[in-house]
């Protein structure tokens, strides 16, 4: 049972990590001036996207690959990037 859970987790976490990381990397160019580092932006955006995806898909609210799943993952990554930039300015 544990191996099945780990296989599902590995299969479903690729998309949010890639999308979140890409949004975090691009956000340094878009959200100017942003005093945050590239690694911090990428990590926080990817983590926010992954947690949002796992909560929505893991709880059964959305199916894996649904349009709302992609939209919520994108929104979480963008929100995390904006918050990271705003906190770094202070």
PDB file with one MODEL, atoms N, CA, C and O in Angstrom:
MODEL        1
ATOM      1  N   UNK A   1       0.815  -1.195   0.000  1.00  0.00           N
ATOM      2  CA  UNK A   1       0.000   0.000   0.000  1.00  0.00           C
ATOM      3  C   UNK A   1       0.864   1.267   0.000  1.00  0.00           C
ATOM      4  O   UNK A   1       0.551   2.255  -0.665  1.00  0.00           O
ATOM      5  N   UNK A   2       1.947   1.208   0.758  1.00  0.00           N
ATOM      6  CA  UNK A   2       2.840   2.358   0.811  1.00  0.00           C
ATOM      7  C   UNK A   2       3.514   2.601  -0.536  1.00  0.00           C
ATOM      8  O   UNK A   2       3.705   3.746  -0.946  1.00  0.00           O
ATOM      9  N   UNK A   3       3.872   1.520  -1.218  1.00  0.00           N
ATOM     10  CA  UNK A   3       4.503   1.688  -2.531  1.00  0.00           C
ATOM     11  C   UNK A   3       3.527   2.296  -3.533  1.00  0.00           C
ATOM     12  O   UNK A   3       3.933   3.073  -4.397  1.00  0.00           O
ATOM     13  N   UNK A   4       2.255   1.953  -3.428  1.00  0.00           N
ATOM     14  CA  UNK A   4       1.241   2.543  -4.300  1.00  0.00           C
ATOM     15  C   UNK A   4       1.098   4.036  -4.028  1.00  0.00           C
ATOM     16  O   UNK A   4       0.977   4.829  -4.961  1.00  0.00           O
ATOM     17  N   UNK A   5       1.112   4.419  -2.760  1.00  0.00           N
ATOM     18  CA  UNK A   5       1.031   5.831  -2.394  1.00  0.00           C
ATOM     19  C   UNK A   5       2.245   6.594  -2.910  1.00  0.00           C
ATOM     20  O   UNK A   5       2.109   7.697  -3.440  1.00  0.00           O
ATOM     21  N   UNK A   6       3.420   6.017  -2.759  1.00  0.00           N
ATOM     22  CA  UNK A   6       4.632   6.689  -3.224  1.00  0.00           C
ATOM     23  C   UNK A   6       4.672   6.807  -4.741  1.00  0.00           C
ATOM     24  O   UNK A   6       5.150   7.810  -5.270  1.00  0.00           O
ATOM     25  N   UNK A   7       4.176   5.796  -5.447  1.00  0.00           N
ATOM     26  CA  UNK A   7       4.112   5.877  -6.912  1.00  0.00           C
ATOM     27  C   UNK A   7       3.138   6.968  -7.348  1.00  0.00           C
ATOM     28  O   UNK A   7       3.423   7.710  -8.288  1.00  0.00           O
ATOM     29  N   UNK A   8       1.991   7.073  -6.674  1.00  0.00           N
ATOM     30  CA  UNK A   8       1.021   8.121  -6.996  1.00  0.00           C
ATOM     31  C   UNK A   8       1.613   9.490  -6.703  1.00  0.00           C
ATOM     32  O   UNK A   8       1.465  10.420  -7.496  1.00  0.00           O
ATOM     33  N   UNK A   9       2.280   9.612  -5.569  1.00  0.00           N
ATOM     34  CA  UNK A   9       2.868  10.889  -5.186  1.00  0.00           C
ATOM     35  C   UNK A   9       3.944  11.323  -6.177  1.00  0.00           C
ATOM     36  O   UNK A   9       4.014  12.497  -6.543  1.00  0.00           O
ATOM     37  N   UNK A  10       4.772  10.393  -6.607  1.00  0.00           N
ATOM     38  CA  UNK A  10       5.816  10.725  -7.583  1.00  0.00           C
ATOM     39  C   UNK A  10       5.214  11.086  -8.937  1.00  0.00           C
ATOM     40  O   UNK A  10       5.711  11.985  -9.615  1.00  0.00           O
ATOM     41  N   UNK A  11       4.161  10.401  -9.332  1.00  0.00           N
ATOM     42  CA  UNK A  11       3.537  10.675 -10.626  1.00  0.00           C
ATOM     43  C   UNK A  11       2.770  11.973 -10.661  1.00  0.00           C
ATOM     44  O   UNK A  11       2.749  12.656 -11.686  1.00  0.00           O
ATOM     45  N   UNK A  12       2.141  12.325  -9.560  1.00  0.00           N
ATOM     46  CA  UNK A  12       1.288  13.510  -9.555  1.00  0.00           C
ATOM     47  C   UNK A  12       2.041  14.781  -9.169  1.00  0.00           C
ATOM     48  O   UNK A  12       1.521  15.880  -9.363  1.00  0.00           O
ATOM     49  N   UNK A  13       3.235  14.660  -8.636  1.00  0.00           N
ATOM     50  CA  UNK A  13       3.926  15.863  -8.177  1.00  0.00           C
ATOM     51  C   UNK A  13       4.855  16.472  -9.221  1.00  0.00           C
ATOM     52  O   UNK A  13       5.461  17.511  -8.960  1.00  0.00           O
ATOM     53  N   UNK A  14       4.984  15.865 -10.377  1.00  0.00           N
ATOM     54  CA  UNK A  14       5.887  16.402 -11.400  1.00  0.00           C
ATOM     55  C   UNK A  14       5.347  17.711 -11.968  1.00  0.00           C
ATOM     56  O   UNK A  14       6.079  18.698 -12.048  1.00  0.00           O
ATOM     57  N   UNK A  15       4.080  17.732 -12.362  1.00  0.00           N
ATOM     58  CA  UNK A  15       3.497  18.923 -12.983  1.00  0.00           C
ATOM     59  C   UNK A  15       3.546  20.141 -12.055  1.00  0.00           C
ATOM     60  O   UNK A  15       4.008  21.194 -12.495  1.00  0.00           O
ATOM     61  N   UNK A  16       3.096  20.059 -10.803  1.00  0.00           N
ATOM     62  CA  UNK A  16       3.143  21.264  -9.970  1.00  0.00           C
ATOM     63  C   UNK A  16       4.563  21.751  -9.682  1.00  0.00           C
ATOM     64  O   UNK A  16       4.795  22.957  -9.586  1.00  0.00           O
ATOM     65  N   UNK A  17       5.503  20.837  -9.544  1.00  0.00           N
ATOM     66  CA  UNK A  17       6.878  21.263  -9.287  1.00  0.00           C
ATOM     67  C   UNK A  17       7.480  21.979 -10.489  1.00  0.00           C
ATOM     68  O   UNK A  17       8.176  22.981 -10.329  1.00  0.00           O
ATOM     69  N   UNK A  18       7.218  21.476 -11.684  1.00  0.00           N
ATOM     70  CA  UNK A  18       7.755  22.109 -12.893  1.00  0.00           C
ATOM     71  C   UNK A  18       7.075  23.451 -13.142  1.00  0.00           C
ATOM     72  O   UNK A  18       7.742  24.449 -13.417  1.00  0.00           O
ATOM     73  N   UNK A  19       5.756  23.474 -13.047  1.00  0.00           N
ATOM     74  CA  UNK A  19       5.015  24.723 -13.289  1.00  0.00           C
ATOM     75  C   UNK A  19       5.355  25.763 -12.231  1.00  0.00           C
ATOM     76  O   UNK A  19       5.604  26.923 -12.559  1.00  0.00           O
ATOM     77  N   UNK A  20       5.369  25.362 -10.974  1.00  0.00           N
ATOM     78  CA  UNK A  20       5.704  26.297  -9.901  1.00  0.00           C
ATOM     79  C   UNK A  20       7.122  26.818 -10.013  1.00  0.00           C
ATOM     80  O   UNK A  20       7.370  28.006  -9.806  1.00  0.00           O
ATOM     81  N   UNK A  21       8.057  25.935 -10.340  1.00  0.00           N
ATOM     82  CA  UNK A  21       9.439  26.371 -10.505  1.00  0.00           C
ATOM     83  C   UNK A  21       9.613  27.326 -11.669  1.00  0.00           C
ATOM     84  O   UNK A  21      10.365  28.296 -11.575  1.00  0.00           O
ATOM     85  N   UNK A  22       8.924  27.059 -12.763  1.00  0.00           N
ATOM     86  CA  UNK A  22       9.012  27.948 -13.929  1.00  0.00           C
ATOM     87  C   UNK A  22       8.416  29.316 -13.622  1.00  0.00           C
ATOM     88  O   UNK A  22       8.974  30.340 -14.015  1.00  0.00           O
ATOM     89  N   UNK A  23       7.293  29.336 -12.929  1.00  0.00           N
ATOM     90  CA  UNK A  23       6.676  30.620 -12.574  1.00  0.00           C
ATOM     91  C   UNK A  23       7.566  31.382 -11.601  1.00  0.00           C
ATOM     92  O   UNK A  23       7.707  32.600 -11.711  1.00  0.00           O
ATOM     93  N   UNK A  24       8.161  30.680 -10.661  1.00  0.00           N
ATOM     94  CA  UNK A  24       9.078  31.331  -9.729  1.00  0.00           C
ATOM     95  C   UNK A  24      10.286  31.925 -10.428  1.00  0.00           C
ATOM     96  O   UNK A  24      10.741  33.011 -10.069  1.00  0.00           O
ATOM     97  N   UNK A  25      10.809  31.221 -11.426  1.00  0.00           N
ATOM     98  CA  UNK A  25      11.970  31.727 -12.163  1.00  0.00           C
ATOM     99  C   UNK A  25      11.608  32.929 -13.027  1.00  0.00           C
ATOM    100  O   UNK A  25      12.380  33.883 -13.121  1.00  0.00           O
ATOM    101  N   UNK A  26      10.450  32.885 -13.651  1.00  0.00           N
ATOM    102  CA  UNK A  26      10.018  33.985 -14.518  1.00  0.00           C
ATOM    103  C   UNK A  26       9.614  35.206 -13.696  1.00  0.00           C
ATOM    104  O   UNK A  26       9.727  36.338 -14.166  1.00  0.00           O
ATOM    105  N   UNK A  27       9.149  34.982 -12.482  1.00  0.00           N
ATOM    106  CA  UNK A  27       8.636  36.094 -11.684  1.00  0.00           C
ATOM    107  C   UNK A  27       9.715  37.105 -11.326  1.00  0.00           C
ATOM    108  O   UNK A  27       9.405  38.274 -11.093  1.00  0.00           O
ATOM    109  N   UNK A  28      10.957  36.690 -11.279  1.00  0.00           N
ATOM    110  CA  UNK A  28      12.022  37.662 -11.003  1.00  0.00           C
ATOM    111  C   UNK A  28      12.154  38.679 -12.125  1.00  0.00           C
ATOM    112  O   UNK A  28      12.537  39.822 -11.877  1.00  0.00           O
ATOM    113  N   UNK A  29      11.848  38.287 -13.345  1.00  0.00           N
ATOM    114  CA  UNK A  29      11.911  39.212 -14.477  1.00  0.00           C
ATOM    115  C   UNK A  29      10.654  40.074 -14.559  1.00  0.00           C
ATOM    116  O   UNK A  29      10.713  41.229 -14.981  1.00  0.00           O
ATOM    117  N   UNK A  30       9.523  39.511 -14.155  1.00  0.00           N
ATOM    118  CA  UNK A  30       8.247  40.210 -14.306  1.00  0.00           C
ATOM    119  C   UNK A  30       7.986  41.157 -13.143  1.00  0.00           C
ATOM    120  O   UNK A  30       7.557  42.292 -13.354  1.00  0.00           O
ATOM    121  N   UNK A  31       8.237  40.711 -11.935  1.00  0.00           N
ATOM    122  CA  UNK A  31       7.946  41.499 -10.735  1.00  0.00           C
ATOM    123  C   UNK A  31       9.169  42.323 -10.352  1.00  0.00           C
ATOM    124  O   UNK A  31       9.927  41.937  -9.463  1.00  0.00           O
ATOM    125  N   UNK A  32       9.356  43.424 -11.003  1.00  0.00           N
ATOM    126  CA  UNK A  32      10.507  44.265 -10.717  1.00  0.00           C
ATOM    127  C   UNK A  32      10.103  45.437  -9.864  1.00  0.00           C
ATOM    128  O   UNK A  32       9.004  45.948 -10.077  1.00  0.00           O
ATOM    129  N   UNK A  33      10.854  45.896  -8.955  1.00  0.00           N
ATOM    130  CA  UNK A  33      12.077  45.300  -8.434  1.00  0.00           C
ATOM    131  C   UNK A  33      11.754  44.212  -7.411  1.00  0.00           C
ATOM    132  O   UNK A  33      10.885  44.395  -6.558  1.00  0.00           O
ATOM    133  N   UNK A  34      12.434  43.115  -7.496  1.00  0.00           N
ATOM    134  CA  UNK A  34      12.244  42.005  -6.565  1.00  0.00           C
ATOM    135  C   UNK A  34      13.595  41.689  -5.935  1.00  0.00           C
ATOM    136  O   UNK A  34      14.540  41.314  -6.629  1.00  0.00           O
ATOM    137  N   UNK A  35      13.677  41.840  -4.624  1.00  0.00           N
ATOM    138  CA  UNK A  35      14.946  41.655  -3.919  1.00  0.00           C
ATOM    139  C   UNK A  35      15.196  40.207  -3.523  1.00  0.00           C
ATOM    140  O   UNK A  35      16.223  39.900  -2.918  1.00  0.00           O
ATOM    141  N   UNK A  36      14.289  39.332  -3.850  1.00  0.00           N
ATOM    142  CA  UNK A  36      14.431  37.925  -3.485  1.00  0.00           C
ATOM    143  C   UNK A  36      15.434  37.220  -4.400  1.00  0.00           C
ATOM    144  O   UNK A  36      15.706  37.680  -5.509  1.00  0.00           O
ATOM    145  N   UNK A  37      15.974  36.109  -3.927  1.00  0.00           N
ATOM    146  CA  UNK A  37      16.914  35.337  -4.740  1.00  0.00           C
ATOM    147  C   UNK A  37      16.152  34.368  -5.636  1.00  0.00           C
ATOM    148  O   UNK A  37      14.989  34.053  -5.385  1.00  0.00           O
ATOM    149  N   UNK A  38      16.821  33.903  -6.680  1.00  0.00           N
ATOM    150  CA  UNK A  38      16.196  32.983  -7.625  1.00  0.00           C
ATOM    151  C   UNK A  38      15.811  31.672  -6.953  1.00  0.00           C
ATOM    152  O   UNK A  38      14.719  31.153  -7.184  1.00  0.00           O
ATOM    153  N   UNK A  39      16.687  31.141  -6.136  1.00  0.00           N
ATOM    154  CA  UNK A  39      16.385  29.856  -5.491  1.00  0.00           C
ATOM    155  C   UNK A  39      15.199  29.969  -4.544  1.00  0.00           C
ATOM    156  O   UNK A  39      14.382  29.052  -4.465  1.00  0.00           O
ATOM    157  N   UNK A  40      15.095  31.072  -3.833  1.00  0.00           N
ATOM    158  CA  UNK A  40      13.962  31.266  -2.922  1.00  0.00           C
ATOM    159  C   UNK A  40      12.653  31.378  -3.703  1.00  0.00           C
ATOM    160  O   UNK A  40      11.645  30.791  -3.309  1.00  0.00           O
ATOM    161  N   UNK A  41      12.663  32.120  -4.799  1.00  0.00           N
ATOM    162  CA  UNK A  41      11.464  32.264  -5.627  1.00  0.00           C
ATOM    163  C   UNK A  41      11.014  30.924  -6.190  1.00  0.00           C
ATOM    164  O   UNK A  41       9.834  30.578  -6.121  1.00  0.00           O
ATOM    165  N   UNK A  42      11.958  30.172  -6.749  1.00  0.00           N
ATOM    166  CA  UNK A  42      11.629  28.885  -7.366  1.00  0.00           C
ATOM    167  C   UNK A  42      11.112  27.907  -6.323  1.00  0.00           C
ATOM    168  O   UNK A  42      10.104  27.237  -6.545  1.00  0.00           O
ATOM    169  N   UNK A  43      11.794  27.821  -5.190  1.00  0.00           N
ATOM    170  CA  UNK A  43      11.385  26.863  -4.151  1.00  0.00           C
ATOM    171  C   UNK A  43      10.015  27.181  -3.577  1.00  0.00           C
ATOM    172  O   UNK A  43       9.187  26.285  -3.420  1.00  0.00           O
ATOM    173  N   UNK A  44       9.771  28.432  -3.266  1.00  0.00           N
ATOM    174  CA  UNK A  44       8.483  28.784  -2.655  1.00  0.00           C
ATOM    175  C   UNK A  44       7.322  28.642  -3.632  1.00  0.00           C
ATOM    176  O   UNK A  44       6.244  28.192  -3.246  1.00  0.00           O
ATOM    177  N   UNK A  45       7.525  29.014  -4.875  1.00  0.00           N
ATOM    178  CA  UNK A  45       6.456  28.865  -5.864  1.00  0.00           C
ATOM    179  C   UNK A  45       6.173  27.394  -6.139  1.00  0.00           C
ATOM    180  O   UNK A  45       5.013  26.997  -6.247  1.00  0.00           O
ATOM    181  N   UNK A  46       7.215  26.588  -6.252  1.00  0.00           N
ATOM    182  CA  UNK A  46       7.025  25.154  -6.490  1.00  0.00           C
ATOM    183  C   UNK A  46       6.367  24.480  -5.300  1.00  0.00           C
ATOM    184  O   UNK A  46       5.506  23.618  -5.478  1.00  0.00           O
ATOM    185  N   UNK A  47       6.755  24.856  -4.095  1.00  0.00           N
ATOM    186  CA  UNK A  47       6.154  24.268  -2.899  1.00  0.00           C
ATOM    187  C   UNK A  47       4.682  24.648  -2.771  1.00  0.00           C
ATOM    188  O   UNK A  47       3.854  23.807  -2.421  1.00  0.00           O
ATOM    189  N   UNK A  48       4.351  25.903  -3.050  1.00  0.00           N
ATOM    190  CA  UNK A  48       2.950  26.325  -2.985  1.00  0.00           C
ATOM    191  C   UNK A  48       2.105  25.599  -4.023  1.00  0.00           C
ATOM    192  O   UNK A  48       0.983  25.183  -3.734  1.00  0.00           O
ATOM    193  N   UNK A  49       2.635  25.448  -5.220  1.00  0.00           N
ATOM    194  CA  UNK A  49       1.904  24.733  -6.268  1.00  0.00           C
ATOM    195  C   UNK A  49       1.719  23.266  -5.904  1.00  0.00           C
ATOM    196  O   UNK A  49       0.646  22.703  -6.119  1.00  0.00           O
ATOM    197  N   UNK A  50       2.753  22.648  -5.356  1.00  0.00           N
ATOM    198  CA  UNK A  50       2.669  21.234  -4.982  1.00  0.00           C
ATOM    199  C   UNK A  50       1.676  21.007  -3.852  1.00  0.00           C
ATOM    200  O   UNK A  50       0.866  20.083  -3.917  1.00  0.00           O
ATOM    201  N   UNK A  51       1.728  21.830  -2.830  1.00  0.00           N
ATOM    202  CA  UNK A  51       0.805  21.667  -1.697  1.00  0.00           C
ATOM    203  C   UNK A  51      -0.635  21.873  -2.146  1.00  0.00           C
ATOM    204  O   UNK A  51      -1.521  21.110  -1.760  1.00  0.00           O
ATOM    205  N   UNK A  52      -0.874  22.890  -2.952  1.00  0.00           N
ATOM    206  CA  UNK A  52      -2.229  23.127  -3.457  1.00  0.00           C
ATOM    207  C   UNK A  52      -2.718  21.948  -4.279  1.00  0.00           C
ATOM    208  O   UNK A  52      -3.854  21.502  -4.114  1.00  0.00           O
ATOM    209  N   UNK A  53      -1.883  21.448  -5.149  1.00  0.00           N
ATOM    210  CA  UNK A  53      -2.249  20.313  -5.996  1.00  0.00           C
ATOM    211  C   UNK A  53      -2.540  19.069  -5.156  1.00  0.00           C
ATOM    212  O   UNK A  53      -3.544  18.390  -5.375  1.00  0.00           O
ATOM    213  N   UNK A  54      -1.671  18.774  -4.204  1.00  0.00           N
ATOM    214  CA  UNK A  54      -1.865  17.573  -3.390  1.00  0.00           C
ATOM    215  C   UNK A  54      -3.102  17.667  -2.510  1.00  0.00           C
ATOM    216  O   UNK A  54      -3.783  16.664  -2.294  1.00  0.00           O
ATOM    217  N   UNK A  55      -3.399  18.844  -2.005  1.00  0.00           N
ATOM    218  CA  UNK A  55      -4.604  19.007  -1.183  1.00  0.00           C
ATOM    219  C   UNK A  55      -5.858  18.823  -2.028  1.00  0.00           C
ATOM    220  O   UNK A  55      -6.778  18.110  -1.626  1.00  0.00           O
ATOM    221  N   UNK A  56      -5.902  19.455  -3.188  1.00  0.00           N
ATOM    222  CA  UNK A  56      -7.106  19.377  -4.017  1.00  0.00           C
ATOM    223  C   UNK A  56      -7.307  18.003  -4.638  1.00  0.00           C
ATOM    224  O   UNK A  56      -8.428  17.494  -4.667  1.00  0.00           O
ATOM    225  N   UNK A  57      -6.240  17.403  -5.131  1.00  0.00           N
ATOM    226  CA  UNK A  57      -6.361  16.089  -5.768  1.00  0.00           C
ATOM    227  C   UNK A  57      -6.426  14.984  -4.721  1.00  0.00           C
ATOM    228  O   UNK A  57      -7.198  14.035  -4.861  1.00  0.00           O
ATOM    229  N   UNK A  58      -5.624  15.105  -3.680  1.00  0.00           N
ATOM    230  CA  UNK A  58      -5.606  14.083  -2.640  1.00  0.00           C
ATOM    231  C   UNK A  58      -6.894  13.995  -1.851  1.00  0.00           C
ATOM    232  O   UNK A  58      -7.277  12.914  -1.403  1.00  0.00           O
ATOM    233  N   UNK A  59      -7.567  15.124  -1.677  1.00  0.00           N
ATOM    234  CA  UNK A  59      -8.833  15.111  -0.941  1.00  0.00           C
ATOM    235  C   UNK A  59     -10.000  14.672  -1.810  1.00  0.00           C
ATOM    236  O   UNK A  59     -11.073  14.361  -1.292  1.00  0.00           O
ATOM    237  N   UNK A  60      -9.810  14.643  -3.111  1.00  0.00           N
ATOM    238  CA  UNK A  60     -10.869  14.224  -4.010  1.00  0.00           C
ATOM    239  C   UNK A  60     -11.732  15.359  -4.526  1.00  0.00           C
ATOM    240  O   UNK A  60     -12.720  15.111  -5.217  1.00  0.00           O
ATOM    241  N   UNK A  61     -11.384  16.598  -4.209  1.00  0.00           N
ATOM    242  CA  UNK A  61     -12.162  17.732  -4.708  1.00  0.00           C
ATOM    243  C   UNK A  61     -12.032  17.889  -6.220  1.00  0.00           C
ATOM    244  O   UNK A  61     -12.996  18.237  -6.901  1.00  0.00           O
ATOM    245  N   UNK A  62     -10.832  17.629  -6.737  1.00  0.00           N
ATOM    246  CA  UNK A  62     -10.585  17.730  -8.175  1.00  0.00           C
ATOM    247  C   UNK A  62      -9.898  16.469  -8.659  1.00  0.00           C
ATOM    248  O   UNK A  62      -9.220  15.780  -7.898  1.00  0.00           O
ATOM    249  N   UNK A  63     -10.084  16.178  -9.934  1.00  0.00           N
ATOM    250  CA  UNK A  63      -9.388  15.039 -10.531  1.00  0.00           C
ATOM    251  C   UNK A  63      -8.032  15.503 -11.036  1.00  0.00           C
ATOM    252  O   UNK A  63      -7.858  16.662 -11.412  1.00  0.00           O
ATOM    253  N   UNK A  64      -7.083  14.592 -11.041  1.00  0.00           N
ATOM    254  CA  UNK A  64      -5.746  14.912 -11.530  1.00  0.00           C
ATOM    255  C   UNK A  64      -5.818  15.219 -13.024  1.00  0.00           C
ATOM    256  O   UNK A  64      -6.300  14.401 -13.807  1.00  0.00           O
ATOM    257  N   UNK A  65      -5.344  16.383 -13.412  1.00  0.00           N
ATOM    258  CA  UNK A  65      -5.369  16.782 -14.810  1.00  0.00           C
ATOM    259  C   UNK A  65      -6.567  17.624 -15.194  1.00  0.00           C
ATOM    260  O   UNK A  65      -6.715  17.978 -16.364  1.00  0.00           O
ATOM    261  N   UNK A  66      -7.423  17.954 -14.248  1.00  0.00           N
ATOM    262  CA  UNK A  66      -8.580  18.795 -14.552  1.00  0.00           C
ATOM    263  C   UNK A  66      -8.117  20.237 -14.789  1.00  0.00           C
ATOM    264  O   UNK A  66      -7.051  20.644 -14.327  1.00  0.00           O
ATOM    265  N   UNK A  67      -8.923  20.981 -15.501  1.00  0.00           N
ATOM    266  CA  UNK A  67      -8.576  22.366 -15.810  1.00  0.00           C
ATOM    267  C   UNK A  67      -8.476  23.189 -14.526  1.00  0.00           C
ATOM    268  O   UNK A  67      -7.573  24.015 -14.389  1.00  0.00           O
ATOM    269  N   UNK A  68      -9.390  22.970 -13.593  1.00  0.00           N
ATOM    270  CA  UNK A  68      -9.328  23.705 -12.332  1.00  0.00           C
ATOM    271  C   UNK A  68      -8.102  23.320 -11.510  1.00  0.00           C
ATOM    272  O   UNK A  68      -7.595  24.129 -10.733  1.00  0.00           O
ATOM    273  N   UNK A  69      -7.633  22.107 -11.675  1.00  0.00           N
ATOM    274  CA  UNK A  69      -6.402  21.685 -11.003  1.00  0.00           C
ATOM    275  C   UNK A  69      -5.225  22.498 -11.526  1.00  0.00           C
ATOM    276  O   UNK A  69      -4.420  23.002 -10.743  1.00  0.00           O
ATOM    277  N   UNK A  70      -5.121  22.627 -12.835  1.00  0.00           N
ATOM    278  CA  UNK A  70      -4.046  23.429 -13.425  1.00  0.00           C
ATOM    279  C   UNK A  70      -4.182  24.905 -13.041  1.00  0.00           C
ATOM    280  O   UNK A  70      -3.188  25.563 -12.736  1.00  0.00           O
ATOM    281  N   UNK A  71      -5.398  25.414 -13.056  1.00  0.00           N
ATOM    282  CA  UNK A  71      -5.614  26.821 -12.725  1.00  0.00           C
ATOM    283  C   UNK A  71      -5.254  27.114 -11.270  1.00  0.00           C
ATOM    284  O   UNK A  71      -4.630  28.133 -10.975  1.00  0.00           O
ATOM    285  N   UNK A  72      -5.641  26.230 -10.373  1.00  0.00           N
ATOM    286  CA  UNK A  72      -5.322  26.453  -8.961  1.00  0.00           C
ATOM    287  C   UNK A  72      -3.827  26.328  -8.702  1.00  0.00           C
ATOM    288  O   UNK A  72      -3.281  27.047  -7.865  1.00  0.00           O
ATOM    289  N   UNK A  73      -3.169  25.431  -9.405  1.00  0.00           N
ATOM    290  CA  UNK A  73      -1.718  25.291  -9.271  1.00  0.00           C
ATOM    291  C   UNK A  73      -1.014  26.552  -9.753  1.00  0.00           C
ATOM    292  O   UNK A  73      -0.087  27.037  -9.104  1.00  0.00           O
ATOM    293  N   UNK A  74      -1.451  27.079 -10.882  1.00  0.00           N
ATOM    294  CA  UNK A  74      -0.882  28.320 -11.399  1.00  0.00           C
ATOM    295  C   UNK A  74      -1.127  29.486 -10.457  1.00  0.00           C
ATOM    296  O   UNK A  74      -0.218  30.273 -10.192  1.00  0.00           O
ATOM    297  N   UNK A  75      -2.352  29.601  -9.946  1.00  0.00           N
ATOM    298  CA  UNK A  75      -2.690  30.701  -9.046  1.00  0.00           C
ATOM    299  C   UNK A  75      -1.875  30.638  -7.758  1.00  0.00           C
ATOM    300  O   UNK A  75      -1.428  31.670  -7.257  1.00  0.00           O
ATOM    301  N   UNK A  76      -1.683  29.451  -7.226  1.00  0.00           N
ATOM    302  CA  UNK A  76      -0.895  29.309  -6.000  1.00  0.00           C
ATOM    303  C   UNK A  76       0.562  29.691  -6.232  1.00  0.00           C
ATOM    304  O   UNK A  76       1.178  30.330  -5.378  1.00  0.00           O
ATOM    305  N   UNK A  77       1.112  29.310  -7.368  1.00  0.00           N
ATOM    306  CA  UNK A  77       2.506  29.646  -7.670  1.00  0.00           C
ATOM    307  C   UNK A  77       2.687  31.149  -7.868  1.00  0.00           C
ATOM    308  O   UNK A  77       3.672  31.725  -7.407  1.00  0.00           O
ATOM    309  N   UNK A  78       1.748  31.773  -8.547  1.00  0.00           N
ATOM    310  CA  UNK A  78       1.829  33.225  -8.759  1.00  0.00           C
ATOM    311  C   UNK A  78       1.683  33.959  -7.432  1.00  0.00           C
ATOM    312  O   UNK A  78       2.425  34.905  -7.166  1.00  0.00           O
ATOM    313  N   UNK A  79       0.737  33.538  -6.599  1.00  0.00           N
ATOM    314  CA  UNK A  79       0.544  34.182  -5.299  1.00  0.00           C
ATOM    315  C   UNK A  79       1.783  34.032  -4.417  1.00  0.00           C
ATOM    316  O   UNK A  79       2.179  34.978  -3.737  1.00  0.00           O
ATOM    317  N   UNK A  80       2.385  32.863  -4.425  1.00  0.00           N
ATOM    318  CA  UNK A  80       3.597  32.659  -3.627  1.00  0.00           C
ATOM    319  C   UNK A  80       4.742  33.523  -4.135  1.00  0.00           C
ATOM    320  O   UNK A  80       5.525  34.041  -3.339  1.00  0.00           O
ATOM    321  N   UNK A  81       4.850  33.684  -5.442  1.00  0.00           N
ATOM    322  CA  UNK A  81       5.905  34.528  -6.008  1.00  0.00           C
ATOM    323  C   UNK A  81       5.714  35.988  -5.634  1.00  0.00           C
ATOM    324  O   UNK A  81       6.673  36.677  -5.283  1.00  0.00           O
ATOM    325  N   UNK A  82       4.490  36.452  -5.708  1.00  0.00           N
ATOM    326  CA  UNK A  82       4.205  37.849  -5.356  1.00  0.00           C
ATOM    327  C   UNK A  82       4.477  38.092  -3.876  1.00  0.00           C
ATOM    328  O   UNK A  82       5.085  39.099  -3.512  1.00  0.00           O
ATOM    329  N   UNK A  83       4.030  37.176  -3.023  1.00  0.00           N
ATOM    330  CA  UNK A  83       4.261  37.344  -1.587  1.00  0.00           C
ATOM    331  C   UNK A  83       5.748  37.284  -1.239  1.00  0.00           C
ATOM    332  O   UNK A  83       6.209  38.016  -0.363  1.00  0.00           O
ATOM    333  N   UNK A  84       6.482  36.435  -1.905  1.00  0.00           N
ATOM    334  CA  UNK A  84       7.922  36.348  -1.650  1.00  0.00           C
ATOM    335  C   UNK A  84       8.622  37.634  -2.059  1.00  0.00           C
ATOM    336  O   UNK A  84       9.523  38.096  -1.359  1.00  0.00           O
ATOM    337  N   UNK A  85       8.225  38.212  -3.173  1.00  0.00           N
ATOM    338  CA  UNK A  85       8.823  39.482  -3.606  1.00  0.00           C
ATOM    339  C   UNK A  85       8.472  40.616  -2.652  1.00  0.00           C
ATOM    340  O   UNK A  85       9.321  41.446  -2.328  1.00  0.00           O
ATOM    341  N   UNK A  86       7.235  40.650  -2.209  1.00  0.00           N
ATOM    342  CA  UNK A  86       6.821  41.727  -1.302  1.00  0.00           C
ATOM    343  C   UNK A  86       7.526  41.625   0.044  1.00  0.00           C
ATOM    344  O   UNK A  86       7.906  42.643   0.624  1.00  0.00           O
ATOM    345  N   UNK A  87       7.701  40.415   0.541  1.00  0.00           N
ATOM    346  CA  UNK A  87       8.380  40.248   1.829  1.00  0.00           C
ATOM    347  C   UNK A  87       9.867  40.562   1.717  1.00  0.00           C
ATOM    348  O   UNK A  87      10.477  41.012   2.688  1.00  0.00           O
ATOM    349  N   UNK A  88      10.450  40.335   0.565  1.00  0.00           N
ATOM    350  CA  UNK A  88      11.882  40.603   0.388  1.00  0.00           C
ATOM    351  C   UNK A  88      12.162  42.096   0.292  1.00  0.00           C
ATOM    352  O   UNK A  88      13.279  42.526   0.579  1.00  0.00           O
ATOM    353  N   UNK A  89      11.189  42.887  -0.101  1.00  0.00           N
ATOM    354  CA  UNK A  89      11.386  44.334  -0.239  1.00  0.00           C
ATOM    355  C   UNK A  89      11.542  45.012   1.109  1.00  0.00           C
ATOM    356  O   UNK A  89      12.212  46.040   1.212  1.00  0.00           O
ATOM    357  N   UNK A  90      10.939  44.457   2.132  1.00  0.00           N
ATOM    358  CA  UNK A  90      10.956  45.110   3.452  1.00  0.00           C
ATOM    359  C   UNK A  90      12.296  45.084   4.089  1.00  0.00           C
ATOM    360  O   UNK A  90      12.462  45.594   5.197  1.00  0.00           O
TER     361      UNK A  90
ENDMDL
END
